[in-house]
Amino acid sequence: MLFATGRTKRPHAEKKETVDDDKYRSIDNCPFEDFKKSGNEPVWFYPSETDWHIAVIKNKFPAVKPGICKPATSFGPFNAQEAVGFHDLFVYKDHDRHFADFSKEEIIEVIRSYKRRYQEISETEGCVRYVLIFHNFGRDAGASIYHPHSQIISMPILPPDVSRSINGSYNFYKNHKERVYDVLMKWEKEHGHRIIYENDLFLAFCPFVSKTPYEIRIFSRDSHAHFEKMPDEFDKYLADVLLTILKKIKKALGNPPYNLFIHTAPAETDMESVHEFYSWHIEILPKAKVAAGFEMGTGVDINVVDPDDAAKLLRETDI
């Protein structure tokens, strides 16, 4: 649980039904059209401040704030950690062009900007245990501002979902002497039903255990633990897969809201052998359903679309 009460002040934080589509999409009051006017503090611009494609700025309404790392404290039966960290935005120049409309070269720029800022934050002294990069598209996916932007947040803790993934990967490796990601890719290749797209270095598929309709994972055949350490020559291959998948989602599913995030190894880890069993990967979750009482009451997800059918639709969608 993360408490960040200051974020209620961010633009369009009121109930979504009070913000009509025209107002949400309007460029007139967009805080990303003039950083100085809106009081947004830049970190750096790519390729330059005068002719930028990507601007990294500090989030005015951060979920975490810079500070000194302090030990966790106890409140009755609970342990609490101060929310210290970095919360920045990657803002893309064009107000109306979102990821599915980018060129491959533009997606390469995004990937390299992600890696650069990740490395800068992870190398900073302080409470940087984990760094998450994510992209929300659409108001129903949590994008409070229409203008295309991604986010990067560092945390002093290892998030529960990431912790479960890493520990599960470690236990699988300990028991089978193989990486679970390599086993999954081999199994998906043998069956072929859930693969959407692949190239020499990356594989995109709908997982056999998809929690939501049209859930997509992108795995690297290189199976490296840290996304930010991916060689630059790999970037064009990742851009190819990522752009292809996003274009297929837009065309096949009617441009739905979605969440995209990168799961990578912790910035700081005492597991020296993490590369032996863990692989960074990308998850994309189109917003095609709303969790209801059964899911929240049991932790069991109901998926109304067979992953085989989801993959078939996306695979066969021409772009």
C-alpha positions as CSV (number, residue, x, y, z in Angstrom):
1,M,0.0,0.0,0.0
2,L,1.3,3.4,-1.0
3,F,-0.2,6.6,0.4
4,A,0.3,9.7,-1.8
5,T,-2.5,12.1,-0.9
6,G,-1.0,15.0,-2.8
7,R,-1.8,13.3,-6.1
8,T,-5.5,14.2,-5.6
9,K,-4.4,17.7,-6.8
10,R,-3.2,16.5,-10.2
11,P,-5.1,17.4,-13.4
12,H,-8.4,15.6,-14.0
13,A,-8.2,13.8,-10.7
14,E,-11.9,14.4,-10.2
15,K,-14.4,11.7,-11.1
16,K,-14.0,10.7,-14.7
17,E,-17.6,11.3,-15.6
18,T,-17.2,15.0,-14.9
19,V,-14.5,15.3,-17.5
20,D,-15.9,15.1,-21.0
21,D,-13.8,13.7,-23.9
22,D,-13.4,17.1,-25.5
23,K,-12.0,18.7,-22.4
24,Y,-9.8,15.6,-21.7
25,R,-8.3,15.7,-25.2
26,S,-8.0,19.5,-25.5
27,I,-4.6,21.0,-26.1
28,D,-5.6,24.4,-24.8
29,N,-5.0,23.7,-21.1
30,C,-2.5,20.9,-21.5
31,P,0.3,21.3,-19.0
32,F,2.8,19.6,-21.3
33,E,2.6,22.3,-24.1
34,D,4.5,24.9,-22.1
35,F,6.6,23.5,-19.2
36,K,7.6,27.0,-17.9
37,K,4.0,28.2,-17.9
38,S,2.7,25.1,-16.1
39,G,5.6,25.0,-13.6
40,N,7.0,21.6,-14.7
41,E,10.7,21.2,-14.0
42,P,12.7,19.5,-16.8
43,V,15.4,17.0,-16.1
44,W,16.7,16.7,-19.6
45,F,15.5,16.9,-23.3
46,Y,16.2,14.5,-26.2
47,P,17.9,15.3,-28.5
48,S,18.0,19.0,-27.4
49,E,16.0,21.6,-25.5
50,T,15.3,23.6,-28.6
51,D,14.3,20.7,-30.8
52,W,13.1,18.0,-28.4
53,H,11.2,14.8,-29.2
54,I,11.2,13.5,-25.6
55,A,11.3,15.6,-22.4
56,V,12.0,14.0,-19.0
57,I,10.4,16.2,-16.3
58,K,9.8,15.9,-12.6
59,N,6.3,14.9,-11.7
60,K,4.5,17.8,-10.0
61,F,2.3,15.4,-8.0
62,P,4.7,12.5,-7.2
63,A,3.8,9.3,-5.5
64,V,7.2,9.3,-3.9
65,K,9.5,12.2,-3.0
66,P,13.3,12.7,-2.7
67,G,14.6,12.3,0.8
68,I,16.9,10.5,3.1
69,C,16.5,6.8,3.4
70,K,15.3,5.8,6.9
71,P,14.8,2.4,8.5
72,A,11.3,1.0,8.4
73,T,9.1,1.7,11.5
74,S,6.4,-0.3,13.2
75,F,2.8,0.7,13.7
76,G,1.2,-2.0,15.8
77,P,1.3,-5.1,13.6
78,F,2.3,-3.1,10.5
79,N,5.7,-2.2,9.1
80,A,5.9,1.2,7.3
81,Q,8.6,2.6,5.0
82,E,8.8,6.3,4.1
83,A,7.9,6.8,0.4
84,V,11.3,8.1,-0.7
85,G,12.3,8.0,-4.3
86,F,12.1,9.6,-7.8
87,H,9.0,10.1,-9.8
88,D,9.6,11.5,-13.3
89,L,7.6,11.7,-16.6
90,F,8.7,11.0,-20.2
91,V,6.7,13.5,-22.2
92,Y,6.4,13.1,-26.0
93,K,6.3,16.1,-28.2
94,D,3.1,15.7,-30.2
95,H,-0.1,16.1,-28.2
96,D,-2.2,13.8,-30.4
97,R,0.2,11.1,-31.5
98,H,0.3,8.1,-29.2
99,F,2.6,5.1,-29.2
100,A,0.7,3.1,-31.9
101,D,1.2,6.1,-34.2
102,F,5.0,6.4,-33.7
103,S,7.6,5.3,-36.2
104,K,10.0,2.5,-35.3
105,E,12.8,5.1,-35.0
106,E,10.6,7.0,-32.5
107,I,10.0,3.9,-30.4
108,I,13.8,3.3,-30.4
109,E,14.2,6.8,-29.0
110,V,11.7,5.9,-26.2
111,I,13.5,2.7,-25.3
112,R,16.9,4.5,-25.1
113,S,15.4,7.3,-23.0
114,Y,13.9,4.7,-20.7
115,K,17.3,3.0,-20.3
116,R,19.2,6.3,-19.8
117,R,16.9,7.6,-17.1
118,Y,16.7,4.2,-15.4
119,Q,20.5,4.1,-15.1
120,E,20.7,7.6,-13.8
121,I,18.2,6.9,-11.1
122,S,19.5,3.5,-10.1
123,E,23.1,4.9,-9.8
124,T,21.9,7.7,-7.4
125,E,22.7,7.2,-3.8
126,G,19.7,6.7,-1.6
127,C,16.6,4.6,-1.3
128,V,16.6,3.0,-4.8
129,R,15.7,-0.6,-4.3
130,Y,13.4,-1.0,-7.4
131,V,12.6,1.2,-10.4
132,L,9.4,0.7,-12.4
133,I,8.8,2.2,-15.9
134,F,5.2,2.2,-17.1
135,H,2.9,3.8,-19.7
136,N,-0.8,4.4,-19.3
137,F,-2.9,5.0,-22.4
138,G,-6.4,6.3,-22.0
139,R,-8.3,7.7,-19.1
140,D,-9.8,4.3,-18.1
141,A,-6.2,3.0,-17.8
142,G,-5.2,5.8,-15.4
143,A,-3.8,8.4,-17.8
144,S,-5.1,11.6,-16.1
145,I,-3.6,13.7,-18.8
146,Y,-4.3,12.9,-22.5
147,H,-1.0,14.1,-23.8
148,P,1.2,11.0,-24.4
149,H,3.6,10.4,-21.5
150,S,5.3,7.5,-19.6
151,Q,6.4,7.4,-16.0
152,I,9.3,6.1,-14.0
153,I,9.2,5.6,-10.2
154,S,11.9,4.4,-7.8
155,M,11.0,2.8,-4.5
156,P,12.8,1.9,-1.3
157,I,11.1,-1.6,-1.3
158,L,10.7,-4.5,-3.6
159,P,7.1,-4.5,-4.8
160,P,5.1,-7.6,-3.9
161,D,4.3,-8.6,-7.4
162,V,7.9,-8.3,-8.5
163,S,9.1,-10.2,-5.4
164,R,6.7,-13.1,-6.1
165,S,8.0,-13.2,-9.7
166,I,11.6,-13.2,-8.7
167,N,11.2,-15.8,-5.9
168,G,9.0,-18.0,-8.2
169,S,11.7,-17.8,-10.9
170,Y,14.4,-18.7,-8.3
171,N,12.4,-21.7,-6.9
172,F,11.8,-23.0,-10.5
173,Y,15.5,-22.7,-11.3
174,K,16.5,-24.4,-8.1
175,N,14.1,-27.3,-8.7
176,H,14.6,-27.7,-12.5
177,K,18.0,-26.2,-13.3
178,E,16.3,-24.2,-16.0
179,R,15.0,-20.6,-16.4
180,V,11.3,-20.6,-16.3
181,Y,11.3,-17.9,-19.0
182,D,13.3,-20.1,-21.4
183,V,10.9,-23.0,-20.6
184,L,7.9,-20.9,-21.3
185,M,9.3,-19.5,-24.6
186,K,10.2,-23.1,-25.7
187,W,6.7,-24.4,-24.8
188,E,4.9,-21.5,-26.5
189,K,7.0,-22.0,-29.7
190,E,6.2,-25.7,-29.7
191,H,2.5,-25.0,-29.4
192,G,2.3,-21.8,-31.4
193,H,-1.3,-21.1,-30.6
194,R,-0.6,-18.0,-28.4
195,I,2.3,-16.4,-30.3
196,I,1.3,-13.1,-31.8
197,Y,4.6,-11.9,-33.3
198,E,8.4,-12.6,-33.1
199,N,11.7,-11.6,-34.5
200,D,15.3,-12.8,-33.9
201,L,15.5,-11.4,-30.4
202,F,12.0,-11.0,-29.0
203,L,8.8,-13.0,-28.7
204,A,5.3,-11.6,-28.0
205,F,2.4,-13.9,-26.9
206,C,-0.8,-14.1,-24.9
207,P,0.1,-16.1,-21.7
208,F,-1.5,-19.5,-21.1
209,V,-2.6,-18.1,-17.7
210,S,-3.9,-14.7,-18.9
211,K,-5.5,-12.9,-16.0
212,T,-7.3,-10.4,-18.4
213,P,-8.5,-10.5,-22.0
214,Y,-5.8,-9.9,-24.6
215,E,-3.0,-9.8,-22.0
216,I,0.4,-9.8,-23.7
217,R,3.9,-10.6,-22.6
218,I,7.1,-9.7,-24.5
219,F,10.1,-11.9,-23.6
220,S,13.7,-11.4,-24.7
221,R,15.4,-14.5,-26.1
222,D,18.6,-13.1,-24.6
223,S,17.1,-13.6,-21.1
224,H,19.0,-10.9,-19.4
225,A,17.8,-9.9,-15.9
226,H,18.2,-6.1,-16.2
227,F,16.3,-4.1,-18.9
228,E,18.5,-1.1,-18.6
229,K,21.6,-3.2,-19.5
230,M,20.2,-4.4,-22.8
231,P,22.7,-3.7,-25.6
232,D,21.8,-0.7,-27.8
233,E,21.9,-3.0,-30.9
234,F,18.9,-4.8,-29.4
235,D,16.7,-1.7,-29.3
236,K,15.6,-1.9,-32.9
237,Y,14.3,-5.4,-32.4
238,L,12.4,-4.5,-29.3
239,A,11.0,-1.5,-31.1
240,D,9.8,-3.7,-33.9
241,V,7.9,-6.1,-31.6
242,L,6.5,-3.4,-29.4
243,L,5.3,-1.2,-32.2
244,T,3.8,-4.2,-34.1
245,I,1.9,-5.3,-31.0
246,L,0.5,-1.8,-30.2
247,K,-0.6,-1.3,-33.8
248,K,-2.4,-4.6,-33.7
249,I,-4.1,-3.8,-30.4
250,K,-5.3,-0.4,-31.8
251,K,-6.7,-1.9,-35.0
252,A,-8.1,-5.2,-33.7
253,L,-9.6,-3.9,-30.4
254,G,-10.7,-0.4,-31.4
255,N,-7.8,1.5,-29.8
256,P,-8.6,0.5,-26.2
257,P,-7.0,2.0,-23.0
258,Y,-4.1,-0.1,-21.9
259,N,-1.3,-0.3,-19.3
260,L,2.2,-1.2,-20.3
261,F,5.0,-1.8,-17.8
262,I,8.5,-3.3,-17.6
263,H,9.4,-5.8,-15.0
264,T,13.1,-6.0,-14.4
265,A,15.5,-7.1,-11.7
266,P,15.9,-4.9,-8.6
267,A,18.3,-1.9,-8.9
268,E,20.0,-3.2,-5.8
269,T,20.0,-6.9,-5.0
270,D,21.8,-9.3,-2.7
271,M,21.1,-12.1,-5.1
272,E,24.4,-12.4,-7.0
273,S,23.0,-15.1,-9.2
274,V,19.8,-13.3,-10.3
275,H,21.0,-13.5,-13.9
276,E,20.9,-17.3,-13.7
277,F,17.1,-17.5,-13.2
278,Y,15.4,-14.2,-13.9
279,S,14.6,-12.3,-17.1
280,W,13.2,-8.8,-17.6
281,H,10.0,-8.6,-19.6
282,I,7.2,-6.3,-20.8
283,E,3.5,-6.8,-19.9
284,I,0.7,-5.1,-21.8
285,L,-2.8,-5.2,-20.4
286,P,-5.7,-3.7,-22.5
287,K,-8.6,-2.5,-20.4
288,A,-11.2,-4.9,-21.6
289,K,-12.8,-5.8,-18.2
290,V,-13.4,-4.5,-14.7
291,A,-12.7,-6.5,-11.6
292,A,-15.8,-7.2,-9.6
293,G,-16.8,-8.8,-6.3
294,F,-15.7,-12.3,-7.2
295,E,-12.2,-11.3,-8.3
296,M,-11.7,-9.0,-5.3
297,G,-13.2,-11.4,-2.8
298,T,-11.2,-14.5,-4.0
299,G,-8.1,-13.3,-5.8
300,V,-9.2,-15.5,-8.7
301,D,-9.4,-13.8,-12.0
302,I,-12.2,-14.5,-14.5
303,N,-11.0,-14.1,-18.1
304,V,-13.9,-14.0,-20.7
305,V,-11.5,-14.4,-23.7
306,D,-9.6,-17.6,-24.4
307,P,-5.9,-16.7,-24.7
308,D,-5.7,-18.8,-27.9
309,D,-8.5,-16.8,-29.5
310,A,-7.0,-13.5,-28.3
311,A,-3.6,-14.4,-29.9
312,K,-5.3,-15.6,-33.1
313,L,-7.2,-12.3,-33.5
314,L,-4.1,-10.2,-32.9
315,R,-1.8,-12.4,-35.0
316,E,-4.1,-12.3,-38.0
317,T,-4.7,-8.5,-37.8
318,D,-2.9,-6.8,-40.6
319,I,-1.3,-3.4,-39.9
